[in-house]
Amino acid sequence: MVIFKVIGNVISSVGRTVQDSAELVSITVGDEGLKHTTRQSFKLINGALDESVLIAQAESEWNIAEFKRTHAIKKAGRPPKEQVRSKT
């Protein structure tokens, strides 16, 4: 029972610390500064996500091209007559 009480107190303290930090930043920077900072942060995150999508697509295309190059099939269909005669 004591363990649950300690864990609850720790979570409560962390929550209060986060709330106090957010209030301090809001007072220090102001509402417009906080909005600007938030927008810039999300712009950076969205830009990184867009870049990672492009990199993943390019990597996928390269992997497919490399697979095709290493597993190239010369010609589909029947083998040449010389190969058929030599096997039988």
C-alpha positions, 0 to 999 in steps of 0.5 A: 500500500505504501508503494502505491502511495509513493508512486501516486505522490511522485506522479502528482509531483511531476504533474505539478512541476510540468504545470508550473513550468508551463505557467512560468514559460507563459509568463516569461515569453507571453502568449504570442511568444508561446504561440510562435514557439509552438508553431515553429516547433510543429513546423520543424516536426512536420518538415522532418516527417515530410523528409522522412517520407521522401527518404523512405520512398527513395530508399524503397525505389532504390531497393526495388531497382537493386533487387531487379538488377541482381535478380535480372531475368534475361528472357521469359518463355522457352529455353533455347533449343540447344539447352533442351537437347543437352539436358535430354 
